């Protein structure tokens, strides 16, 4: 057994989970990270039996059905139902199974569409959500509230929620049908470079702003929180505290990839919220800051893309 005990990590095969597993501090734990073939998280009874049998000291719930605007709009039922079931099963299974420490990973999608930036934790559920990912957001809100309600009823249950900003990095999905913005940009620009395209299209006018953090930085924050869950605020954003326009991400990625063409904009395409920038006041008071710059993170992600795709 690891020196800190047993850690049950959901979503261990996803981008966030794999970055957590790759973090040096993961070696301090005996990590249980079953894939869906071993443990189906939408099966309440299976999850409860697993937790009861393994008696983990800490649960990190990082699993979820994830995707970009395209995937969310095409599959709203699955994004709501699957994520809600996973959140409820893991959180309630942990509580009923006697687990005292749980870290629930949520999403900035939980914030209202028209919320003023920077997004502060107390703004959740104060106004309507962004329609393009409403199902996913509702599921994440449910899980977050469930942790808060458990805390009200059980003082000893350290069930806390981290709200990461948008993420990219190693182990990301690069298939355009399932990818988020940054890996989609990398794939698009690499294709343009290898195919000799001199023009790349950007959805919308490119002025929408997003806060994308390198996933290994989130893993660092999660593993720091794992050392002392009680010291963590009940609800806390994890982000950079600054953002970039979509045009900036394309321009920086083009430099990293080595593509020198021009951009055009399709103003008919959906772009989501105009800005999603997290307040990092609670995070800064907690004493943590992301270390990876955009140029460094994109370069490392592009190298990873070339390795996994054989491009």
N, C-alpha and C positions, 0 to 999 in steps of 0.2 A: 504493500500500500504506500502511496505517496505520503510525504511528510504532513501534508495538509488535509489528507483524507480522500474521500471518493467524490468525484465530480461527475454528474450526469449532464452531458451536453447534448441538446437537441440541435438538429441541423448541422451535424458534424461534417457532412459531405458538401455543404454549400460554401459560398465565398466567405461569409463571416465565420462559420464554424471552422473551416480549414485554416483560416488565419489565426484563430484562437489556438487550435491544436499546434500550429507552428511556432507559437510564442514560447520563449524560453521558460516562462513561469509555469507553463502547462506541465512541465516535468515534475513539479512539486506535488502534483495530484495523481491519483489513480483515476484515469479518465475513462468513462463509459460513454461512447458516442455511437450507438447503434444506428445503422441506416434504416430506410423505410422497409427493406426486405426483412430486417430483424425485428423492427418495432414500428408498427403503423400508428402514428400519433393521433390519427383521427378515430382510433379505436379506444374508447374510454377505458374499457375493462383491461385491455392489454397494457395500457400505460400504467394503470393502477397496480396491476400485478407486478410489473417490472420494478416500479418504485418500491413496493412493499418487499420484494425479494432482495433488491440491491441496497436499500437503505442509504442512499447517498447523503453526504454531508452538505452538498451544494448542488443546486440545479441552475444551469444557464439555459434559458429558452431562446435559442437563436434560429429555430426552424420556421419555415413559412413558405407559402407559395408566393413567389415574387416575380416581378417583371416590370417593364416600362409602360408608358402610356398605351401603346398598341395592345399589349397583352392584357392590361387591366380593362380596357374598353371592350375587348373581344370576349373576355371570360369573367364577367362580374359575379356570377353565381359562385364559381369555384373560389374566387379571391375572397369573397365574404365567408362562405360556408366552411371551406377547408381551414382557413386561418382562424376562424372563431372556434372551431372544434379543437384544433391543436392547442390553442391558448388555454381554453377551459380545461381540457383533459390534463395537460401538463401541470398547470397551476393548482387545480383542485386535487389532482392525484398527489402532488407534492405535499400539500397542506394536510390532506387526510392521511397521508403516509408518514407524517411526523417530521418532514423536512423543515428545518428552521431557517435556512438561507436559500433565497432564490433571486436570480437576476433575470428580469424579463426585458428583452430587447424589443423596443417599439419602433416608431417611425415618425418623421416629421409630417407625413401625410395626415396625421391626426389633427393638425392645426387647421383652423378655419381658412377658407379660400381668401377671404378679405382681411385676415388678421394683419395688423401693422407689424412691420419688421423693425427690430429683431423679434423673433418668436419666443415668447416667454411661457414657461411651463403652465402658468395659471390661465392661459388663453384657451386651453383645450375645452371643447364643448360650449364655447361662447357664441358661435355663429355657424352657418352652413359650411359644409366641407367642399373641397374641390371635386366636381362631378366625375372627372376622368379616372379617379382612383378611390371613389367613395366606399366601395365594398371592402377593400383592403383596409382603409382607414377605420371603418366601423369595427372590424375585427380586432384591430390593434387597440382601439379605445376600450373595447370590452375587456381585453386581457389586462390593460393598465388599471382600469377601475376595479377589476377583481382583486388585483394585488393590493390596492388601496383599501378596499373593504375588508380584506383579510387582516390587514394591519390594524384596522379599527377594532376588530373583534378579538384579535390575538396579539397582545403586545410583544410576545416573544418571537413572532414570525417576522423575520427580516426579509420580506418580499418587496424588492425594490425594482423600479423600472428605469432603464436608460433609453433615451430617445436619440438615436444617432441621426446626424444629417445624412444627406445622400452619400453613397459610398462607391468606390471603384477600387480596382487593384488586382492583386494576384488571385487566381482561381475564379475570376469573374466569368460571366457568360458572354461570349462574343457572337453567338448566332443572332442576326438581326431580328428574328421573330421573338426572341426572349430577352434581349439585352437591354440594359439601361443606357443612359445617354453616353457616358464616357467610353465604354467598350464598343458601343455602336459607332461612335466617331472614329475610334482607332481602326476598326474593321473597314469602315467606309473609306478612310483616307489611305490605308494600306492597299485596298483594292484599286483605288484611283491611281496610286503610284505604280503598281505592278501592271495595270492595264493601260496605262498611259493616258488617263482621263485628265483633261485640263480644267474641268469644272466639277464642283461638288455642291449638292443642294443642301441647304439648311432649312428645317421646318420653322416657319414663322420668320420674324424679322431679326431674330438672334439677339434681341436686347433683353429677353427674360434672364434673370439672374439666378444662379444656383450655387449652393455650397456643397462641394464634393470633397470628401475626406478619404485619404488612402486607408484601405481596410485594415492594414496592419496597425495603424494608429488606434483604430477602434479596439482591436484586440488588446493593445497595450492598456487602454482605459478599462476594459472589462476585467483583465487579469489583475489590475491594481485594485479594482473594486472587490474582486473575489477574496483578496487577502483580509478585508475587513468590511463586510457588507453592512454592518451596523453603523459604520461611520459615513455611509453614503446617504445623501438626501433621498427621500422616498421617490422622487421623480426628478430626473436631471437630463437636460440636453447634453449630447456629446458632439461637439463640432469644432469648427475652425474660428468662428467669430468674424469671418470675412467671406465674401463670395466673388464670383466672376460671371460675366455674361456668357451666354451660349456661344456668341461669336468669339469670345476669348478662349474658350475651351477648344474650339475648332482651330483657331490660329496657333495656340500652343502645341496642340497635338500634331498639326501640320509640320511644325519645326522639328518635333521629335521624330516623326515618321520620315521626314525628308521629302515631303510633297510640296511642290511650289506652284500649284495651280490657283484658280480663283474660285470664289464662293458665289452662289446665287441663292435667293431666298424664295420659298414657296409660302406665300402669305395665307393660303387656304388651309394649311395644316394646323391641328391643335398644338398648343404649346404649354397648356397647364397654367399654373399660377405664375404671375409675373416675377415674383421673388419669393424665396424661402431661405431666410437667413436666421439661424438660431441665436438666441441670447446665450452667452456662455458665462453669465455671472455666477451661477451656482457651480459650474465646472471649475471656474477659476478660484472660487472660494474653497473648493475641494482640493485644489492644488495640482491640476493636471492641464497639459497643453499638447496638442498634436505637433509632431516633430517634422513631418514630411512636407516639402514644398510641392507645388503643382508640377513644376518641371521634373523634379526628381521622381515623383509618383507616376507621372505619365511615362517617363523613360523606363522605369522598372516594369510597368504594366505592358508596355509595348514589347519589351524583351520577353516577357512571359507569353504574350500573344504569339510571338514568332515561334517560341518553343512548343506550345501546345497545339498550334495549328500546322506546324511544319512549313509555314509560309516563307 
